[in-house]
Amino acid sequence: MSVGGKGPAWRLYYIDTHHGPYSSEDGPPEHAPPFGVGLIVQDNPDSGREVVMRHDFYYWVPTDGAWWGSDLAGLVDQFAHHPLDRTALKVGRNTSDARWRELVERAIKDPDFAPLSKPPDKAIKKPSAGRGQWSGHGDKLT
């Protein structure tokens, strides 16, 4: 959906280079490789694109048409309260600073998604106290 109504609606970037990026154009969320997700870039009407990162787990919410990230406690909570509306569970992975910066840079500059209409630190969905809330800490490219 992204640029001009064409292109993927989301793309998963993996830490390991043997997993290329996987997007909505490659198949449904459930078919994406399950392990080693570094971050996810997806359409966002407020910021052009949204980067979901720094989570232990990522899951697809069909009713939102979006990916969300969580730690283990949040994952248990989400699946306990919404067992039929959370699909395509993926597992995150840590990496080196150099690889991390490479992935973030690729996600922010991915030409298949609309340009950012907010600064990168405002368009990054980070871990926070509650689902959908923004954290005001870190993750700026320097």
Residue, then its C-alpha position, 0 to 999 in steps of 0.5 A: m500500500s505504501v508509496g502511491g498506493k503501491g508497494p508493501a504495507w509492512r516489511l520485516y528485517y532480520i538480524d541474520t543476513h541469510h533471511g532477507p527482508y520479508s514483506s506483505e508482498d512475499g506472503p501473509p504474516e504467518h508465513a514469514p520466518p519466525f526467528g531473528v526479527g530485528l525490526i519491522v517497518q509498516d505504513n502509518p497514516d500519521s508519520g508516513r511509516e512506523v518502525v516497530m523495534r527493540h522488542d522480544f516478540y512481535y505479533w500481527v493484529p489482523t483487526d489493526g492491520a499492523w504489527w505490535g511488539s512486546d516483552l514476554a509479560g505483554l505477550v502473555d497478556q495480549f494472547a490471554h485477553h485476545p487469543l483469536d486476534r493475535t497471530a503470526l508470532k515472531v521472535g526478536r534477536n539482539t545484534s551488534d551496534a553496527r548491524w542494528r544501525e544498518l537495519v534502522e537506517r534501511a527501515i527509515k530510508d526504505p523507498d517502498f514506504a512513504p517518507l517520514s512526516k515526523p522526525p525518526d524518533k517520533a515515528i519509532k514504536k518503542p517499548s513502553a508502559g502500555r500498548g500503543q504508547w510512545s516512549g520518549h527515550g533513545d533510538k535516535l540515529t546519530 
